[in-house]
């Protein structure tokens, strides 16, 4: 279907529908063609229309008979939406700039400020056609399917709303990040890809994104009760699928990542999740240059318990994060074991505490640090998140 591009000027040939649209917000119970017909029957001053010839919709310079082609548009919609699962939809449209300008000039000539735009009428009427043909419901806030009709080219764009899946993950390995790394070509595996590469084909989506409630370093295991996440898949063609299958396939992949407590979520929960801040308990293996003096280490841990520490942005992340000083609280630091050069500590700390820097001091950027209090340069041999204290857990 070819659309003639109208000139940006007064329209000389106009249909009753386009005239009636100028009075769309006057009274109720009439369609725009009826409004236009009634207006023409009742108007006393025909001089307002002296330069206008009233024609059928197909000859109208404004709408160009677009409302007579709704059946054809619905057939095109049916063909393009075949295989897309949706319960709700919303119609939008784009009209040529010249069409909108001519409509504005017409409504000004008619002296009306009670009109509606051709876009609004088209969206409503085509929406009715989809409802009549599919039984699906229109939804104005979060529709499953957005239908955009571009009347510049008589083309369609169908875009489905992302799906969101909430869950918890546990990571039992020390060599993968939480999300894909754009600048690391050698880091092809992540928690995001392990879940997303299974999920995306299940819903036939375009792309996927993992939103986490914080993150741990690549070399840190995430154990215990797991970290909250939401997987988003953009433009899915399938909206309902068995979550238990996704969980089973990820957990049986042998990749050292487990997910649980899956449920469908909403976009609004992503911001809430990313804004959450919960204490965490860590298990830290600390190495000293000489055999650990247990009582000395226990005393150092005791002095840190309940302490406020001040952490300047660590050197290891200073190139990608703002240089700030953070005040963090250590709820509890205890020595679990000492073996030769190694001490095993359990640390419960406020959200956002840099645990590695708490141990080695980061060249004085964390004060006080365990190294400073113990009196020896200490390093972190391994670090695990063993519990996230959320909702009373």
C-alpha positions, -999 to 999 in steps of 0.1 A, spaced: 0 0 0 15 33 -11 7 65 8 6 98 -10 26 124 9 4 154 14 18 189 11 22 211 42 -7 235 35 -45 239 39 -63 208 27 -88 216 -1 -105 181 0 -116 169 34 -140 141 45 -167 143 71 -146 122 95 -118 147 96 -143 175 101 -160 156 128 -127 150 146 -124 187 152 -154 183 176 -145 149 191 -147 161 227 -181 178 223 -208 155 236 -208 117 236 -222 88 217 -213 97 182 -185 86 159 -164 112 141 -180 107 107 -214 114 123 -201 144 141 -188 158 108 -221 151 90 -241 168 117 -218 198 117 -222 202 80 -260 200 83 -262 225 110 -235 250 102 -249 285 94 -217 302 82 -205 282 52 -178 307 46 -157 288 70 -155 260 44 -155 281 13 -121 267 2 -130 231 12 -147 204 -9 -163 177 12 -152 143 -3 -152 106 5 -125 94 29 -105 78 0 -101 113 -16 -94 132 17 -61 149 17 -58 145 55 -67 109 63 -63 95 27 -88 68 36 -67 52 62 -97 42 83 -111 23 53 -80 1 54 -84 -11 89 -92 -47 78 -60 -48 57 -40 -35 86 -55 -61 109 -46 -88 84 -10 -75 84 -10 -75 122 -23 -111 123 4 -122 99 32 -105 118 20 -114 153 16 -151 145 36 -171 171 38 -142 196 22 -149 229 4 -119 244 -27 -112 266 -27 -74 263 -17 -49 237 -14 -11 230 -16 6 196 5 35 186 10 53 153 32 77 133 17 100 107 34 122 82 43 157 95 23 173 67 -8 153 77 -6 166 113 -1 202 101 -30 201 77 -52 187 105 -42 215 128 -49 241 102 -84 226 95 -94 226 132 -82 262 135 -102 272 105 -133 255 121 -127 275 153 -126 244 174 -104 237 204 -124 205 212 -108 182 187 -86 151 188 -57 141 166 -59 117 138 -33 96 157 -56 93 187 -86 83 165 -65 58 145 -50 42 177 -85 38 192 -101 24 160 -73 0 152 -73 -10 188 -110 -19 186 -102 -39 154 -76 -60 173 -99 -65 202 -127 -76 179 -104 -100 160 -84 -115 188 -104 -110 220 -73 -96 236 -75 -66 260 -60 -32 255 -36 -21 283 -22 14 286 5 10 312 24 -23 307 10 -41 276 25 -74 266 27 -62 230 32 -27 216 19 -23 180 33 7 162 19 15 127 40 39 107 17 56 82 46 72 65 55 38 50 25 16 59 49 -4 80 44 -23 113 66 -26 144 57 -51 170 76 -50 203 69 -73 232 74 -63 268 104 -79 285 99 -108 309 115 -108 343 124 -139 364 134 -135 400 156 -160 418 185 -167 440 219 -179 428 248 -197 444 283 -197 428 306 -225 438 336 -215 418 362 -187 417 367 -179 381 335 -163 367 319 -129 370 283 -122 377 277 -105 343 292 -105 309 324 -84 306 325 -63 275 362 -56 276 374 -91 285 374 -114 254 389 -142 275 359 -141 300 332 -158 280 314 -175 309 294 -157 336 264 -163 358 244 -142 334 254 -163 304 249 -196 322 213 -187 329 206 -165 299 218 -189 273 193 -214 286 164 -190 292 165 -170 260 158 -199 236 130 -210 259 112 -176 253 126 -168 219 139 -134 231 163 -109 215 187 -104 244 190 -109 282 204 -91 312 210 -101 348 202 -76 375 218 -85 408 213 -73 444 249 -63 445 278 -85 432 308 -105 444 343 -104 429 351 -130 402 373 -150 427 347 -150 455 322 -178 460 286 -170 467 274 -197 491 248 -200 519 214 -186 512 223 -172 478 222 -138 461 190 -123 447 188 -116 410 163 -109 383 169 -121 347 153 -99 320 148 -111 285 139 -85 259 113 -89 232 102 -125 240 78 -143 217 68 -167 245 57 -154 279 47 -186 298 72 -214 303 80 -239 331 104 -222 356 112 -256 371 127 -266 337 150 -235 337 161 -243 373 167 -279 365 188 -272 334 210 -246 350 216 -267 381 224 -299 362 248 -281 338 278 -289 359 290 -253 357 291 -247 395 261 -223 396 228 -232 412 196 -212 411 164 -215 432 131 -200 443 123 -188 408 92 -168 401 80 -143 376 87 -107 384 80 -72 372 102 -43 360 95 -23 391 111 -50 413 145 -45 395 150 -10 410 140 -23 444 164 -52 442 193 -31 430 187 -6 458 186 -32 486 214 -31 512 219 -61 535 246 -71 559 267 -100 547 287 -127 565 320 -138 550 345 -165 555 380 -153 549 412 -172 547 440 -148 557 477 -154 551 504 -139 573 542 -138 565 549 -160 596 529 -184 617 498 -169 631 498 -159 668 463 -170 676 458 -148 707 471 -118 689 448 -125 660 418 -130 683 426 -97 700 428 -79 666 395 -94 656 379 -83 689 391 -47 684 374 -46 650 341 -60 662 315 -32 663 340 -8 649 334 19 623 360 18 595 367 43 568 373 30 533 385 51 504 376 37 470 401 7 466 430 11 442 418 -20 423 385 -3 412 396 33 413 396 37 375 359 28 372 344 41 405 342 75 421 369 83 447 349 84 479 354 77 515 328 53 530 320 48 566 311 12 573 303 -8 604 317 -42 613 291 -61 633 313 -91 642 347 -104 635 357 -137 649 386 -161 645 374 -196 635 407 -213 632 445 -208 628 468 -232 610 504 -222 604 504 -190 583 466 -192 578 438 -177 599 402 -184 591 379 -155 600 342 -150 600 332 -114 593 297 -98 594 298 -64 578 275 -37 565 265 -38 529 292 -23 506 322 -31 529 353 -40 509 364 -71 528 397 -77 511 408 -41 519 396 -46 555 422 -73 558 452 -58 540 445 -21 544 449 -11 507 481 10 514 463 29 541 431 36 522 411 15 547 415 25 583 417 7 606 425 -26 589 432 -61 603 469 -58 591 472 -25 610 459 -38 642 476 -72 640 509 -55 631 518 -76 601 511 -74 564 482 -98 558 467 -109 525 435 -126 515 440 -162 503 403 -168 497 369 -152 504 334 -165 504 300 -149 510 283 -174 533 252 -155 543 231 -125 532 210 -111 561 178 -101 543 143 -100 558 154 -113 591 174 -143 577 
